[in-house]
Amino acid sequence: MTAQAGDTFPLSSAAQKSALRRVLRSRRSRLPEADRRKAARLAARALVQRLPRRCRIAIYLSVHSELSTLPLRRALLRAGHCLSVPVTLRNWRMRFVPFHAGTALRRTGPLRLPEPVTRRPMHGARHFDLILVPLLGFDADGGRLGNGGGYYDRALAAPRLGRRPQRIGYAYAAQAVEALPMEAFDVRLDAVVTERGWTRFPKPRT
């Protein structure tokens, strides 16, 4: 059967994601600056209050319109948690290196994002109790829409030690969507933290 003029076809998952990214980037960028600062403070408070002591945490360095992790980084360091941040490598690989209050940063790697100058020691995802994951959108089943590079999906795809590390999205509440197109390689979140607090997601069906 051949296609006829005027026929319509469902969008592929990749096309749906691309369209959603445009919408969600625009939604996030329109948030007023005062609301962003308040959301960052509230989200940081909500996350720190629920953590046990001395966790090993991988946290991203926020850029552009992402929910700022600066208040959170300061709070976690004050509370005595051990922080690491991502470094991007060739072939879409990502590892994590220690981060302290005085860690020197530079824009480097394939994405030209701020990363520590010192890249040792490097750790994989299984080293951590909790990994904070940036995102553009999330849904009620723990689905996550990232920026499209696949770095976090690859990093988090390794088998876990029980429920460790926990995969925690960190975002504005406005980034919630009804449902996201998910593929087999997309890694689901265990929870998301926004300025409204924690939301735990059901375990994926097997």
Secondary structure, 3 states (H helix, E strand, C coil): CCCCCCCCCCCCHHHHHHHHHHHHHHHHHCCCHHHHHHHHHHHHHHHHHCCCCCCEEECCCCCCCCCCCHHHHHHHHHCCCEEEEEEECHHHCEEEEEECCCCCEEEECCCCEEEECCCCCCECHHHCCEEEECCCEECCCCCEECCCCCHHHHHHCCCCECCECEEEEECCHHHECCCCCCCCCCCCCCEEEECCEEEECCCCCC
